[in-house]
Amino acid sequence: MASTIPNRHMDEVRFGSKATTFDNTVTTYQMPEEERRKRMKVNPMTYIEYKEKGWTDARIAEEMGIHAPVLSQKKSKWGFTGKSLDEMKKIAKKHTTKKQRDTAYAAKFDDQIKEDVREKQAVKEESEKDNEPQEKEAAVTTEKKYGELQTKYEESQKTIQKLEDQAADALKKYKNSQEEMIRLQGIERDYEKLQGTNERMKEEIIRLQNDLSQATSKQSYALVEQQLETAHNSHERTKQELDDAMRRIEQKNKVIDAYMKTEHNLSKKLALEIERHKKLSGYTKLLMEE
């Protein structure tokens, strides 16, 4: 024969100023309103309601704010142990009035609330006692991990600062190289002009050589020869200037290529370090929240 639900669990919920409904000696615990309302769910009708939703006892215990062993004790008191859902409904209906069933979801006796508080406090103290060594060990491990992460975080900060400084220096050099590039472009334009001048000088030399071959007097020959010498010297100077300009252009192009390559590598390193820094920051934040 199934055990019956104690009458103290099934009486009508009462509120008022009767002395019998309050225990004035309980002064060491003040249950929060939210917790009190949650505790009021611990009754047979609420348990049946959750079972109709297909919930497991573990989930029901969590929803009621109690541990699974406590819920198992409650089920035993209600006569629900080993019973099907239909059997539990019959037991609850047999031992409750319609008014009790209607109000079971909204209220409970103060005695039941105080009993649940005592049970919860006992379970909590036992749990804290059992978990104290693990909690201390976990705290030490967490503190150690936090210290390691803090060190890595600081190193990451220094690395990022170093990369930012290098990137700024590379950018400055790159801007300088851009200015140098503009100057080199001016040199290239001058080079093209010199090439044109050189071509004209070549044509002038050929003309003077023809004049020289046709000269009939020593004086005219000497004059033409002097002009040829002057033109030749001018041509040599122009050629030397062109060669110097080309060497400078080639050197500057190499420097610019090196700056651009360095700036590209630093940008990649900076992006990787920033990503690593974000991950370390996120992990550190999660660890601190734990």
C-alpha positions in Angstrom: 0.0 0.0 0.0 1.4 3.4 -1.0 2.4 5.8 1.8 0.2 8.8 2.2 1.2 12.4 2.0 1.5 14.0 5.5 -1.4 16.3 6.4 1.0 19.2 7.0 1.8 19.1 3.4 -1.8 19.1 2.2 -3.6 21.6 4.5 -4.9 24.9 3.0 -2.3 27.6 2.8 -2.8 30.1 5.6 -1.7 33.7 6.0 -2.5 35.9 9.0 -1.5 37.0 12.5 -2.1 33.7 14.3 0.7 32.9 16.7 0.6 29.2 15.6 1.6 30.1 12.1 4.9 31.8 13.0 8.1 30.6 14.8 9.3 33.8 16.5 12.5 32.0 17.6 13.9 31.9 14.1 15.9 35.1 13.9 19.2 33.9 12.3 18.0 33.6 8.7 16.1 36.0 6.4 15.1 34.3 3.1 15.1 36.6 0.1 11.7 37.1 -1.5 12.8 35.6 -4.8 14.2 32.5 -3.0 11.0 32.2 -0.9 8.8 32.2 -4.0 11.1 29.6 -5.6 10.8 27.4 -2.5 7.0 27.6 -2.7 7.2 25.6 -5.9 8.4 22.5 -3.9 5.0 20.7 -3.6 3.4 17.6 -5.2 1.3 19.5 -7.7 4.2 21.4 -9.1 6.2 18.2 -9.3 3.4 16.6 -11.3 3.2 19.7 -13.6 6.9 19.5 -14.4 6.6 15.7 -15.0 3.8 16.3 -17.5 6.3 18.5 -19.5 8.7 15.5 -19.6 11.3 17.0 -17.3 13.8 14.8 -15.5 14.1 14.8 -11.7 17.5 16.5 -12.1 16.0 19.4 -14.0 13.0 19.6 -11.7 15.3 19.8 -8.6 17.3 22.6 -10.3 14.1 24.5 -11.1 12.8 24.1 -7.5 16.2 25.3 -6.2 17.0 22.1 -4.3 19.5 19.2 -4.7 18.4 15.9 -6.2 18.7 14.0 -2.9 16.3 16.5 -1.3 13.8 16.0 -4.1 14.1 12.3 -3.7 13.2 12.7 0.0 10.2 14.9 -0.9 9.0 12.2 -3.4 9.2 9.6 -0.7 7.1 11.8 1.7 4.5 12.4 -1.1 4.3 8.7 -1.9 5.6 9.3 -5.5 8.6 7.0 -5.3 8.5 4.4 -8.1 5.0 5.6 -9.3 3.9 6.5 -12.8 2.6 9.9 -13.7 -1.0 8.7 -13.6 -0.5 7.0 -10.2 1.1 10.2 -8.8 -1.9 12.2 -10.0 -4.3 9.8 -8.3 -2.4 10.0 -5.0 -2.3 13.8 -5.1 -6.0 14.0 -6.0 -6.9 11.6 -3.2 -5.1 13.5 -0.5 -5.9 17.1 -1.5 -9.0 19.2 -1.9 -9.7 21.2 -5.1 -8.8 24.4 -3.3 -5.5 22.9 -2.2 -4.7 21.8 -5.7 -5.6 25.3 -7.0 -3.4 27.1 -4.5 -0.5 24.6 -4.5 1.3 26.5 -7.2 1.1 29.9 -5.3 1.8 29.2 -1.6 3.2 26.9 1.1 3.1 26.6 4.9 5.7 28.6 6.8 6.7 25.3 8.6 7.5 23.8 5.2 9.5 26.8 4.1 11.5 26.8 7.3 12.1 23.0 6.9 13.3 23.6 3.4 15.6 26.4 4.6 17.1 24.1 7.2 17.5 21.3 4.7 19.2 23.6 2.2 21.5 25.0 4.9 22.5 21.5 5.9 23.1 20.4 2.4 25.1 23.6 1.7 27.3 23.2 4.7 27.9 19.5 3.9 28.7 20.4 0.3 31.1 23.2 1.3 32.8 20.9 3.7 33.3 18.2 1.0 34.4 20.7 -1.6 36.7 22.7 0.6 39.9 20.8 -0.4 39.0 20.9 -4.1 38.1 24.5 -3.9 41.4 25.4 -2.3 43.3 23.4 -4.9 41.2 25.0 -7.7 41.9 28.4 -6.2 45.7 27.7 -6.2 45.5 26.4 -9.8 43.5 29.4 -10.9 45.8 31.8 -9.2 48.8 30.2 -10.8 47.1 30.3 -14.3 46.2 33.9 -13.6 49.8 34.8 -12.8 51.0 33.0 -15.9 48.4 34.7 -18.1 49.2 38.1 -16.5 52.9 37.6 -17.3 52.1 36.6 -20.9 49.7 39.5 -21.1 52.4 42.0 -20.0 54.9 40.4 -22.5 52.3 40.7 -25.2 51.8 44.4 -24.3 55.5 45.0 -24.6 55.8 43.1 -27.9 52.8 45.1 -29.3 54.4 48.4 -28.2 57.7 47.4 -29.8 56.0 46.4 -33.0 54.0 49.7 -33.0 57.3 51.6 -32.6 58.9 49.7 -35.4 55.8 50.2 -37.6 55.9 53.9 -36.8 59.6 54.1 -37.7 59.0 52.1 -40.9 56.1 54.4 -41.8 58.3 57.4 -41.2 61.0 55.9 -43.4 58.4 55.0 -46.0 57.2 58.6 -46.1 60.7 59.8 -46.4 61.2 57.3 -49.2 58.1 58.6 -50.9 59.6 62.1 -50.8 62.8 60.7 -52.2 60.9 59.0 -54.9 59.4 62.4 -55.9 62.9 63.8 -56.0 64.1 60.9 -58.1 61.2 61.4 -60.6 62.5 65.0 -61.0 66.0 63.6 -61.6 64.5 61.2 -64.2 62.9 64.1 -66.0 66.2 66.0 -66.0 67.8 62.9 -67.3 65.5 62.8 -70.2 66.2 66.4 -70.9 69.9 65.7 -70.8 69.5 62.8 -73.2 67.8 65.2 -75.7 70.6 67.7 -75.2 73.1 65.0 -75.8 71.5 64.0 -79.0 71.5 67.6 -80.2 75.2 67.8 -79.3 76.0 64.7 -81.3 74.3 66.3 -84.3 76.3 69.5 -83.7 79.5 67.5 -83.6 78.8 65.8 -86.9 78.0 69.2 -88.4 81.2 70.7 -87.1 83.2 67.7 -88.4 81.7 68.3 -91.8 82.6 72.0 -91.5 86.1 71.0 -90.5 86.7 68.8 -93.5 85.5 71.6 -95.7 87.7 74.3 -94.0 90.3 75.7 -96.3 92.2 78.0 -94.0 94.3 77.2 -90.9 92.4 79.7 -88.8 89.0 78.3 -89.7 90.3 74.8 -89.1 91.6 75.8 -85.6 88.3 77.4 -84.7 86.3 74.4 -85.8 88.7 72.1 -83.9 88.2 74.2 -80.7 84.4 74.0 -81.1 84.7 70.2 -81.5 86.8 70.0 -78.4 84.3 72.1 -76.4 81.4 70.0 -77.7 83.2 66.8 -76.9 84.0 67.9 -73.3 80.4 69.0 -72.8 79.2 65.6 -74.1 81.5 63.8 -71.6 80.2 65.9 -68.7 76.6 65.2 -69.7 77.3 61.5 -70.0 78.9 61.5 -66.5 76.0 63.3 -65.0 73.6 60.8 -66.6 75.5 57.8 -65.2 75.6 59.3 -61.7 71.9 60.0 -61.8 71.1 56.4 -62.9 73.2 55.0 -60.1 71.4 57.2 -57.5 68.0 56.1 -58.9 69.0 52.5 -58.7 70.2 52.8 -55.1 67.1 54.7 -54.0 64.8 52.1 -55.6 66.6 49.4 -53.6 66.2 51.4 -50.4 62.5 52.0 -51.1 61.9 48.2 -51.8 63.6 47.3 -48.5 61.5 49.9 -46.6 58.3 48.6 -48.2 59.2 45.0 -47.5 60.0 45.8 -43.8 56.8 47.7 -43.4 54.8 44.8 -44.8 56.5 42.3 -42.5 56.0 44.5 -39.4 52.3 45.0 -40.3 51.8 41.2 -40.4 53.6 40.7 -37.1 51.6 43.5 -35.5 48.3 42.0 -36.7 49.3 38.5 -35.3 50.4 40.0 -32.0 47.2 42.0 -31.6 45.1 38.9 -32.3 47.2 36.9 -29.7 46.8 39.8 -27.3 43.0 39.8 -27.7 42.8 36.0 -27.0 45.0 36.4 -23.9 42.8 39.3 -22.7 39.6 37.3 -23.3 40.9 34.3 -21.5 42.2 36.4 -18.6 38.8 38.1 -18.3 37.0 34.7 -18.2 39.5 33.4 -15.6 38.9 36.5 -13.4 35.1 36.1 -13.7 35.4 32.5 -12.5 
